[in-house]
Amino acid sequence: MSALLIAGWLIFVQRPEGNGGNNGRVRDLRQELDVSRRRYERLFTAVPDFICVLDREHNILEANDTYRREFGADDRSLCYEVCKRRTSTCPNCVVDATFADGASRAQEEVLVTRNGEHINTLVHTQPIFDEDLNIIAVMEVFTDVTEIKRLQRQLALTGRAMAGAAHRIKNILMGLEGGIFIVNDGLEEDNRDAIDEGWEMVERNVNRVTAIVKDLLFTAKEREPEFSDDVCPQEILLEVRDLYADRMADEDIEICADVPLPHHRGTFDPEAIHNLMCNLVGNSIDACRFDPSEHKRDHRVDLRCSQDGNGNTVFEVKDNGAGIPEDLNRKVFHEFFSSKGTEGTGIGLLVVQKVAEEHGGTVTFTSKPGEGTTFVVTIPSNPRTPSQRRATIDPAQSNAQLN
């Protein structure tokens, strides 16, 4: 009996005995082997996971189409160079461990595609034996769990946001109680000034708790963007500018807008984009309000909307507020970051990120402590809903035939 490694699968073939009278049997065996080979090749190609077969030197003996497409692998390439972009073997390599004792392994690993994208995976190893039960190769199967990890992180962060929001709402309720007390006291004494002061406190705190609840509802529920054609993003930006300009007139915070002509129109969820811009502007205003610097004469928030060379819509919100400390930069999109300390929930940036992702866009930022922060949101020219993106299937996989 001999063993053949075909498309990462070990096929055992019975050798015909004798030299005469077995031509028909040999032909049947060859046909059977050919059918098995094609079937396994199709299965190997159709599997959506990343699969490769390695020797003891970490050379790639076989890889399925999914693996080759994402990582650009060639036969005899070194696995750690191809999918990890490393120059040496990985610490605690599961392939080496499987070669050593023949046991399967499973662990989480991060792979790097040929385009530099990082993919969270769960890898399983399986030894491949020859006819004498010696390990001649190890097969690795990588399952993409990036979306699962993102949802796990989002769930954990949402729980933390709820706790922060509850604490913030409790403080707001105390402000409401104080306002109600002043209103009641003014009514008893027929003091119009006290009534106005108390009612202003009530209105301010109702607006605060309303904003928190709206953001929580926006981030908590699954929603499909309500895209509309012929939407002008510059008009949305100017609406947000006007909304905040009057409010900031008494706080020495100037709100400016730069909307180069000609204005362009496209497909957007206008309400969501308005929400995104309000949160970014509100975040910048708070960064100015809570700026501890004493040498700045005034504070400024600049808004800009334009199209880049690829037809993408680019929103930019820049402030000269407190800035973000370098050691906190990584927390901005991975934890609920707020420039207001215990006064903020950090939900606003989650709303920004969610709206951008719903439009197939991205959010980036630059910041210098003491000088300010700039957030940039890039929206593609032809945004698609999340369900439309999930429905996109690779034609090579959809056309795969298993029979």
N, C-alpha and C positions, 0 to 999 in steps of 0.2 A: 504494500500500500504506500502511496506517495501523497504528499501534502502540497497544495498550491495555495498561494495567497493571492486572491482575486478581489480587487476593489475593496481591500481591507477585510475580507472574509476568508477564513481557512476552509478549503474544500478538500475532502479526502476522496481519493480515487483508487479503486481496486485495480491492481495490475493484472492483466490477463495472464494465465498460466499456459505455458507451452508455446510452440511456434506455429502449429498447424491447426486448421479447422476452427480457428477462433476469429477469423476476419469479421464475421457478422457481429460477434459479441463486442469486438473492439469498436466497430462502427457505431453500435448502439450506445456504448459507453461514451464515445466522443460526442455523439449527439446529445446525450443526457448532460454531459459536462457543459456543452455549449449553451443549452437551455438554462442550466443552473447559473452559469456565469452571467448571462444576459439579465436574468431575473435579479440576481444580487447586485449587479451594476446599476439597474434601475432603482432598486430600493436604496442603495447607497447614495445615488444622486438625488433622489426625491426627498430624503430626510432633511427637515428644515434646520436641524442642529448642525454645529460645526464638528466635523469628524476628521481625524487624521490618524495615521498608523506610523509609529516611530520605531527605529532600531535603538540599540543601546547607546549609540553616539548622538541620539536625538535628531537623526536625519529623518525627513519625511519620506516614507515609502509610498504612501497613498494618502489622498485627501479627497473629500467629496467636493462637488461644485460650490456648495455654500461656503466652505472653508476657503477654497481658492479665490472665489470672487471677493470675499471680504478682506483677505489678508495678502493676496497676490502670491500664493505659495507655488513653488516649483518642486518637482521631485528632487530629493536629496538636499533640499533646503534645511537649515537648522530651525527647529520649531521655535526656540526662544528668540531667534532673530525675526522670524516671520510674524508671530502673533503677540509678542511681548515687546518687540523693538529693543531687545537687550543684546549685549555683546558676550554674555556668559550665561551658563545654566542658572535656572531659578533656584533660590534657596528652598530646601525641603521639597525638592521636585517629586511629584507624585508618580511620575513615570519611572524614575530611578527606584522608588520604593516598591513599585509593582514588579519591576524586573528582579529586585532583590528577594522578595518572598512569594511572589505569585498571587498576592492578595489584591482584590480590587480596592480602589480608593475613591473618595468623593470629597471635594472641598470647593470653596468659592474662590474664583480667580478673576482678575480684571485683564481683558485682552485689549490690544490696540490695533485698530484696523489700518489698512494701507492709507486711509485718509486722515489718520490721527485721532479718530473717534474712539473713546473708551467704552467698552462693553462689559457689564457685570455678567458673569457666567457661573454656572454650577457645572464642574467638570467631573466626569466619572472615567476611571481607567479600567481596562479589561485586558488581561494577558492573552496572547495568542500563542498556542503551542504547536510544535511539530509532531510527527507521528511517534516520536520517542518521549513526548510530553516535556520537551525542553522549551523554555520561553524563547521565541524567536522575534517577537515584536510586542508592542503594547499599543492598544487602541485607546485614543482619548475622544470622548464625546462631550462637547461643550453645549450647554443649554443656556440661551440668552435669558437672563432674569433681570435685565436692566429696568424694565417697566415695573416688575414686582418690587424691586428695591426702591424705586422712586415712590411707589404707592405706600410702602412701609414707612419711608421717611416722612412722606406727606401726612400720613395718619398720626405718626408720633408728634410731628410739629403742630398739627391741628389740635391735638390734645393739650399741648403746652399753650397754644394760642387761646383755647377756651379758658384755661386756668387764668391766663393773664387778662383776658377780657372780663372774666367774672370779677377779678380784683379791681379792674378799672371801673366797671359798672357800679361796684359797691361804693367807690369813692364819689362817683357822679351822683348816686342816690343821696349821699350825705349832702352834696351841694343842693340837690333838689329840696331836701328837707329844710335846709337853711333858707332857701328862697321862699318856700311856702310859709315858714315862720315869719319872715319879714313882711310878706304880703298880708298875712293875718293880723300882724301887729299894726300895720299901716291902716288896715280896714277898721280895726277897733278904735284907733286914735284919729281916724279920718285924715291920715298923713299921706298926701298924694306922692310926695317924693319917695317915701318908704315903699309905697305900693309899686311905683315904677322900678325902683332898685331891686325889689324882691322878684318882680315879674321878669326882669331882664336876666336874673340868675336862673330862674326856672326855664326860660326859653333857651339860654345858652347850654344848660345841662341836658335838656331834652334833645337838642340838636346833636350833642356829643354822643349820647347813648343811641340815638337813631343811626348815626354814621357807623358806630361799632356793630350794631345788629345787622345793618345792611351788608357790611363787608363780610361778616360771619356767614350770612345766608348765601352770599355770592360765591364764597370759596367752598362752602360745605356741600352744595348740591351739584349734581351732574347737570350740565346744560349744553345745548347745542347753540353755537353763536347764531344770532339772527342777522345774517348777512343781508345787506342791501346794496344794490348797484348805484352808481352815480353819486357816491358820498364824497364830499370834499373834506379831507382831514384838516386842512387849514382852518376851515370854518369852525370845526370842533375845538381846535386849539384856541381860537379867538374867543369862543364862548366861555371856555375855562378861564382865560385871561380876564375877561370882563367880570366873571363871577367872583374872582379873588381880589381884583384890583381895588374895588370899593371897600372890601373888608380890611385890606392892609393899609389903607390910606392913613389911618391914625397910628400905625405901628412902625412907621419909617422903614417899611419893606416895599421896595418898588417891584412891580410885576411888569415885565416887558415881553413883547412877542415879535419874532422875526419870521415872516411868512413870504419868502421870495415869490415874485411873479414869474411865470403864470402859475396860478393855483392849479392843482391837478385833482382829478376825481378817480375813484376806484371802488372796489368792493370791500366793505367793512361792516362790522357790527357797531353802529354809531353809539349806542348806549354804552357798550362795553368800552369802547375807545374813550368816551367821555369819562367813564369811571376810572380808567387807567390814568388819564391825564390829571384828574382831580387828586388821585392818591399821590402821584409823583409831585405835583405842585404843593399839596399839603405837607408832604414829607420835607420838601425843600424849605417851606415857610417855617416849619418847626425847627429845622436845622439852624435857621437864622435866629429864631426866637431864643433858642437854647444855646446860642453861641457865647461862650464865656469870654471871648476876646474883647478887650476894652479899647483897642487902638482903631477899630473900624468905625468910620463915621456913619455909614449907613449900610444896609443890606439890600441885595438885589437877587431876583429870580428871573432868569432869561429862558423863554420858551422859543423853540424853533421847530418848524416842520418843513421838510423838503423831500425830493426824490433823489436817490443816488443813481449812479451810472447804469445799474441793472433794473431800474424801474421800481425798486423797493421804496416804500415810504419810511422815512426816518424821523422819529420824534426825539427831541433833545430837551432836557430840563436841567439847567445849570444854576447853581446857587453859590454864593460866597459865604456860606455859613460855617458851622463848626468843623465840617469835614468828618471823615471816618478814620479812626486810628488804624494803622497798618495791621495790628494784631487782630482786628475785628473784621478786616475785609472779607475773609473767607466765610464769615457768619452771615453775610448779607443775604445770600440766596440759599443758605443751608440751615439757618435758624431764623427765628422770628426777631429780626433786628429792628430796633427803634432808636431814633436819635433823641427821644424824650425821656430816657431812663425809665423810672417806674411809672411815668405818666403815659407811656405808649404801650400798644399791644404788638406792634410789628406786623399786623394783619395786612396793612396797606400794600406792602411790597409783595405779599403773597397774591393779592388781587392783581397787581401789575404783571407778575410772572404768569398767572393763569390766563389773563386776557391775551398776552403776547403768544403763549403756547396755543391757545385756541385759534389764533390767526396764523399759526405756523411760523411765528416770529421769534425773536430773541431779545433778551435784555442784558445790557452790559453797563458797567459804570467805571469811572475813574475818580479818585478822591485824594486830596492832600489835607492832612490834619491842620486845622487853623485857616485853610484857604478856601475850602468848599468842595462840592461834589457835582459830578455831571452824570446823569443817567441817559442812556441812549436805547431806544426801542426801535427795532427794525422789523417791519411788516412786509412780507413778500407781495409781489404785484398780483398774484392769483391765490389768495388764501383759501384753504379748504377746511371744512369742519373736521374735528377729531375722528368722527365715524367714517368720513370719506378717506382720511389717511389710513385708518386701520383696514379699510376695505381694499386698499391697493395691494394686489398680489403679484408676485414675480411671475411673469409668463412662463419662465422655465420650469417653475414648480407646478403651476396650474396645469401645464400640458404634460407633466410627467406621466408616463404609462407604466403601470406595475405588472401588466400581464403580457 
